[in-house]
């Protein structure tokens, strides 16, 4: 969780540069934004009350994010916001990407039971292959 989707950066650079240059520029920008995401001093969140509970949301007036939106568009902005939100939810103090067991069919986090069931099924298939 918290991994930056590089697709929007590549899309934006392909509109400005030839294929080879676009790839290089997109890679540079992704690296830059990955460093921003890891920076614990950058905290573009504000706390609001939602249904009587405090919730952190992205500030509307964050200069870096607004600059990104202006320069590269909504898709790149949304990719960074998604990564930031995930990092803040899963590991706000360390600011690093965290692995998450995911149920792709349901489009959500997998339960422990689903993970164990998957591993058992996988193990059984492998065992049958070698028996």
C-alpha positions in Angstrom: 0.0 0.0 0.0 1.3 3.5 -0.8 3.0 2.6 -4.0 2.9 5.4 -6.6 1.1 4.5 -9.9 3.5 5.6 -12.6 1.0 5.3 -15.5 -0.4 8.9 -15.2 3.2 10.3 -15.2 4.0 8.4 -18.4 0.8 9.5 -20.0 1.5 13.1 -19.3 5.1 13.0 -20.6 4.0 11.2 -23.8 1.9 14.2 -24.6 5.0 16.5 -24.3 8.0 14.4 -25.6 8.9 11.7 -28.0 8.7 8.1 -26.7 12.3 7.8 -25.4 12.4 11.2 -23.8 9.0 10.7 -22.3 10.1 7.5 -20.6 13.1 9.3 -19.1 11.2 12.3 -17.9 8.4 10.2 -16.4 10.9 8.1 -14.6 12.6 11.2 -13.2 9.3 12.7 -12.1 8.2 9.4 -10.5 11.4 9.2 -8.5 11.0 12.8 -7.4 7.4 12.2 -6.2 8.4 9.0 -4.5 10.9 11.0 -2.5 8.3 13.5 -1.6 6.0 10.7 -0.5 8.7 9.4 1.9 9.4 12.8 3.4 7.9 12.9 6.9 8.2 16.7 7.0 5.7 17.0 4.2 2.3 16.6 5.7 -0.4 17.8 3.3 -3.3 16.7 5.5 -5.8 18.6 7.6 -8.0 17.1 10.3 -11.8 17.5 9.9 -14.7 16.1 11.8 -16.8 13.5 10.0 -19.7 11.9 11.8 -18.2 13.0 15.1 -14.8 11.4 14.4 -11.6 13.1 13.3 -10.5 12.2 9.8 -7.4 13.4 7.9 -8.0 14.6 4.4 -5.7 16.3 1.8 -5.3 20.0 2.1 -6.8 22.0 -0.8 -4.0 24.5 -0.6 -0.9 22.3 -0.6 1.6 24.0 -3.0 3.3 20.8 -4.2 0.1 19.0 -5.0 -1.5 22.0 -6.7 1.7 22.4 -8.7 1.5 18.8 -9.7 -2.1 19.1 -10.7 -1.4 22.2 -12.8 1.7 20.8 -14.5 0.7 17.1 -15.1 -3.1 17.0 -14.7 -5.7 15.4 -12.6 -4.6 11.7 -13.1 -1.1 12.3 -11.8 -2.5 14.3 -8.9 -4.9 11.5 -8.0 -2.1 8.9 -8.2 0.0 10.9 -5.7 -3.1 11.5 -3.4 -4.0 7.8 -3.5 -0.4 6.8 -2.5 -0.3 9.5 0.2 -3.6 8.4 1.7 -2.6 4.8 1.7 0.8 5.6 3.3 -0.9 7.8 5.9 -3.4 5.1 6.7 -1.0 2.2 7.0 2.3 3.8 8.1 2.2 7.5 8.8 5.3 7.6 11.0 7.7 5.7 8.7 6.3 6.8 5.4 7.2 3.7 3.4 5.3 1.4 1.2 3.6 -1.5 3.0 2.6 -4.8 1.5 -1.1 -5.7 1.8 -2.8 -9.1 1.3 -5.4 -8.3 -1.4 -8.5 -10.0 -2.7 -8.5 -9.0 -6.3 -11.8 -10.6 -7.1 -13.6 -8.6 -4.4 -11.5 -5.5 -4.9 -10.6 -5.2 -1.2 -8.2 -6.2 1.5 -8.2 -10.0 2.1 -9.1 -11.4 5.4 -6.7 -13.6 7.3 -9.1 -16.5 6.6 -9.0 -15.8 2.8 -5.2 -15.7 2.9 -4.9 -18.9 4.7 -7.4 -20.6 2.4 -5.5 -19.4 -0.6 -2.2 -20.7 0.7 -3.8 -24.1 1.5 -5.3 -24.4 -1.9 -2.0 -23.4 -3.5 -0.1 -25.9 -1.4 -2.6 -28.7 -2.3 -2.2 -28.0 -6.0 1.6 -28.1 -5.8 1.5 -31.3 -3.7 -0.8 -33.0 -6.3 1.6 -31.9 -9.1 4.6 -33.6 -7.4 2.8 -36.7 -6.2 
